[in-house]
Amino acid sequence: MATKVDFQSLATDVLKLVGGENNISSVVHCATRLRFVLKDRSGADEAAIKRLPGVITVVESGGQFQVVIGNNVPLVYAGLPASLTADAQGKNEQSGSGNFLGKAVDIVSSIFAPVLGAMAGVGILKGLLAVAVVANWIENTSTTYQILYAAGDAFFMFLPIILAITAARKFGASVFTAVTLAGALLYTQLQAVSVLVDGEVQKMTLLAFQQAGNDVTFLGIPVVLQSYTSTVIPIIIAVWVQSLLERPLNKFLHESIRNFITPMIVLVIMVPLTLLTLGPAGVWLGNALASVLQSAYDFSPIASGILIAMLWQIMVIFGVHWGIVPVFINNVSLNGFDPLKAACFPAVLSQAGAAFGLFLRLRDQQQKALSGSAALAGIFGITEPAVYGVTLPRKRPFVIAVISAGVGGAIIGATSTMVYGTGAPGLLTLPIGIDPSGANNTIGWLVAGTAVSFVLAAVLTYFFGMSAEDIAKDKATAKPEPAVASAEVAGAAVSQELDELELNAPVAGTLIPLAEVADPVFSSGKMGDGIAIMPTSGKIYAPCDATVKVAMKSGHAFGLRTDTGVDILIHIGIDTVALKGEGFTPHVTRGQEVKAGDLLAEVDLELMAAKGIDSTTIMLLTNSAKFRMDFLVTPREVNPHTQVIQVRPAQSTATV
């Protein structure tokens, strides 16, 4: 049974743990979070805040210390001193503040996080193809192999186009203009054009034309062409500059011509500019970063393996690992292999091993189940449940996992183990350690180093991962298997109220998985399960018949409750609370009953794009744990009449 939260007491506790009223420059709230701007970050006890009943987690982004509460955040906010909440009305929220490193990490993570699933998928596919070739199940000269390899390799060949999409979303630029810009970079090396060679017209790519010793110029200015397939940094820089150019153009040009004149002007300027300067500079920067890390590896492979393996999970916690991810991708793209990413496998699997060790050691059934599920997720490369839910809170298992990772990293470094693809380190991505050419297979050492880290972490955690006090506490709280009667009764109660509920898309646009949302609170599912939509319309509709329980005055978020107890959160855009209602026109108020298809709000998408605000609209069931959800459509275009989620009572655990 959930603990009842006293929201006034929670507000008092949060205020105390962030350093008191004197440490707060401003505080506002959105639909789910208290957003503090603190004078002294060191004055806030993040760990203690996370342990408070009623607090989901703490997120730091853009200079804000954000305490995630959920639907009840207005009640907690109301419990703060009036001097703070009144002052907040007249203060500008400093959502754009933060140090350079924080901003850089936020940018890189927002660009790469949405594509990691596809990247892991093609990495696994290429690894499995390599296994099939080594096992003589298929010939690498067969057309079957070539077709499957195309499915795996296309991601990297057209990586600039893929990153153009996510970069445009992050920088608030036109997605389709950015994709065209990326396509123009690839066009110079993929598409044959008519050129004069020794006075004769021939068909060849511009890159091949230049490589044959001919001059390529633009208005008389020499152009040094590059191969842009699989590159990372050039397109990110180019789309950022594109966004800077689009904003003044969109403001200057009349709306009757803006939609087609702005893209034309941007492309006329950006394609030559990128080919002349930004592209070569980006390629040079990417190669320079890779060269620095490669030099460190060449100096001492063992030391590099140990350091990467031991520090990787720590870097993940602080988000700074995103600064290295592009280097991994760059190495594989340019060289076909990477010696650095291999050391990440022990780092991930050691956390899973530590969680497994606790699973074997613990007696408390609830903690045992948590550790077991976290270990299973970690084995497949998802370490957040293990780190944040199991090892880090207990400290000892986390330290043991880091040390165990170092042992595996040393093995991998000493044997010059390589990987030949990318993807989140885990059991399914181990095949990326197979050399497709068969010339330098070190997959055995990759498996050995990873296995050693897992086993060592599990064994050491089992024997040394709990203090005497923890062991005594575990014994005291251990209980026999809980009866399922109460769960059955609860399930029956829900079944009587809810038979089946179908939710429509709240807005027209492109449906995307929740995991691709560039906000860890939503993408992690901590707020509940649901969907996200990249909107093409500014009209937001009710997905079903319900009562409006939360209606933010800013118009960027709404909480709905059906008469069967399903709680729905519709959040328009990421960090849109910073707009303070600008561009939003709400059409409903708290307590109002709405029908499916009723207009909840209107939003100015062009304004959000001009201000660089991500317009991704999220629809969650904040009490999704009480129900079973079936997603009716895969990512594609949807409209407010498209049924996207079916909600049913949770399946009973009774045994018949």
Disulfide bonds with the S-S distance in Angstrom:
none
